[in-house]
Amino acid sequence: MRFRQLDKITELVPGERIVAVRHVRADEDYLRDHFPLFPVMPGVLMLEALFQASCWLVRASENFENSVLILKEARNVKFADFMEPEQTLQITAEFIKSEPNSVTIKATGTKGEVVAVSARLIIGKSNLETKDVELSPLDDFMRESMRLQLNQLTQ
């Protein structure tokens, strides 16, 4: 994952919840433009951090059963505070409902005791081999790659 929005997973209880952190560093490239006189993490990246944490929860909970996870819907998204350089966003995501092809997650990003972002995410689950059986090796490759990345994030 090229644009990883999580620095570390601090707690992971498969089937229940995940807690992860994202530290906003002052040298991040997007801060030059967003905004030059008041640099803040864009809301879309805050939402992406919630989504990425939620995906790790789904993968770990389902033993990497699905190689492809996509954001189908982001409901009730609320941006309540800015994330400035040198602040840390703590993300908590919890299972609400799981279905065969999707899962619903409640996710919150806090800055200390203050909620900065929250959303209810609907994540689609699938495998490439359902579209083309010849893509099965790619599913296997993606699952193994994700296992290695999860290992890095939890160390």
C-alpha positions in Angstrom: 0.0 0.0 0.0 1.8 3.1 -1.2 -0.2 5.7 0.8 -0.3 4.1 4.2 -2.3 6.3 6.5 -1.5 4.2 9.7 1.8 4.2 11.6 1.0 1.5 14.0 -1.8 -0.8 15.2 -1.8 -0.7 19.0 -4.7 -3.1 19.6 -6.4 -5.7 17.5 -9.2 -8.0 18.7 -10.4 -9.9 15.6 -14.2 -9.8 15.2 -14.5 -6.9 17.5 -12.2 -3.8 17.2 -8.9 -2.3 16.2 -7.0 0.7 17.5 -4.3 2.3 15.4 -2.4 5.6 15.3 -1.5 8.1 12.6 1.0 10.8 13.5 0.9 13.9 11.2 4.5 14.8 10.5 5.4 18.4 9.6 7.3 17.4 6.5 4.4 15.6 4.7 4.2 16.9 1.2 0.5 17.7 1.1 0.8 20.2 4.0 2.5 22.7 1.6 -0.7 23.1 -0.3 -3.3 22.2 2.3 -3.1 25.0 3.5 0.1 27.1 3.2 -0.7 29.4 6.2 -2.7 26.8 8.2 -1.4 23.3 7.3 -3.9 20.6 8.2 -4.4 17.0 7.2 -7.1 16.8 4.5 -10.4 15.3 5.6 -10.2 12.7 2.8 -6.9 11.4 4.3 -8.5 11.3 7.8 -11.3 9.2 6.2 -8.8 7.0 4.5 -7.1 6.3 7.8 -10.5 5.1 9.2 -11.0 3.0 6.1 -7.5 1.4 6.3 -7.8 0.6 10.0 -11.2 -1.0 9.2 -9.7 -3.1 6.5 -7.1 -4.5 8.8 -9.9 -5.4 11.2 -11.8 -7.2 8.5 -8.8 -9.0 7.2 -7.7 -10.2 10.6 -11.2 -11.2 11.6 -11.8 -13.3 8.5 -8.3 -14.8 8.2 -7.6 -12.8 5.0 -10.4 -14.7 3.2 -11.0 -11.8 0.8 -8.2 -10.3 -1.2 -10.1 -7.2 -2.3 -11.8 -4.8 0.1 -13.4 -1.6 -1.2 -15.1 1.3 0.4 -18.7 1.0 -0.9 -20.2 3.7 1.3 -19.2 6.3 3.9 -22.2 7.2 6.0 -22.7 9.9 8.6 -19.2 11.2 8.1 -18.5 14.0 10.5 -15.3 16.2 10.6 -15.2 17.8 14.0 -11.6 19.0 14.3 -8.4 19.7 12.4 -5.3 17.6 12.5 -2.3 19.8 12.5 1.4 18.8 12.1 2.8 16.9 15.1 -0.6 15.8 16.3 -1.6 12.1 16.4 -4.9 10.7 15.3 -6.0 7.6 17.2 -8.4 5.5 15.1 -10.8 3.0 16.6 -12.9 0.8 14.4 -15.6 -1.7 15.6 -17.7 -4.3 13.8 -21.4 -3.4 13.5 -22.6 -6.0 11.0 -21.1 -8.6 8.7 -22.7 -10.1 5.6 -21.3 -12.4 2.9 -20.2 -9.6 0.6 -19.9 -6.6 2.9 -19.2 -5.5 6.5 -20.4 -2.4 8.3 -17.9 -0.7 10.6 -18.2 2.2 13.1 -15.0 4.2 13.0 -13.8 7.2 15.0 -10.6 9.2 14.9 -9.7 11.1 18.1 -7.1 13.7 18.9 -6.6 13.2 22.6 -10.1 13.2 24.0 -11.5 15.2 21.1 -13.3 13.5 18.2 -11.7 14.7 15.0 -13.6 12.5 12.5 -16.2 9.7 12.6 -18.1 7.6 10.1 -20.0 4.4 9.5 -18.2 2.5 6.7 -19.7 -0.1 4.4 -16.8 -2.2 3.0 -17.3 -4.6 0.1 -15.5 -7.9 0.2 -14.5 -10.1 -2.8 -11.8 -12.1 -4.5 -10.5 -11.7 -8.1 -11.0 -15.4 -8.8 -14.8 -14.9 -8.7 -14.4 -12.9 -11.9 -11.7 -15.0 -13.5 -10.4 -18.3 -12.0 -7.0 -17.6 -13.6 -6.6 -14.7 -11.2 -6.5 -17.0 -8.2 -2.7 -16.8 -7.9 -3.0 -13.0 -7.7 -5.5 -13.4 -4.8 -3.0 -15.6 -3.0 -0.2 -13.0 -3.6 -2.4 -10.2 -2.3 -3.3 -12.1 0.8 0.3 -12.9 1.6 1.3 -9.3 1.0 -1.4 -8.1 3.4 -0.3 -10.6 6.0 3.3 -9.1 5.8 2.0 -5.6 6.1 -0.1 -6.4 9.1 2.9 -7.9 10.7 4.8 -4.7 10.1 2.0 -2.5 11.6 1.7 -4.6 14.7 5.4 -4.7 15.7 
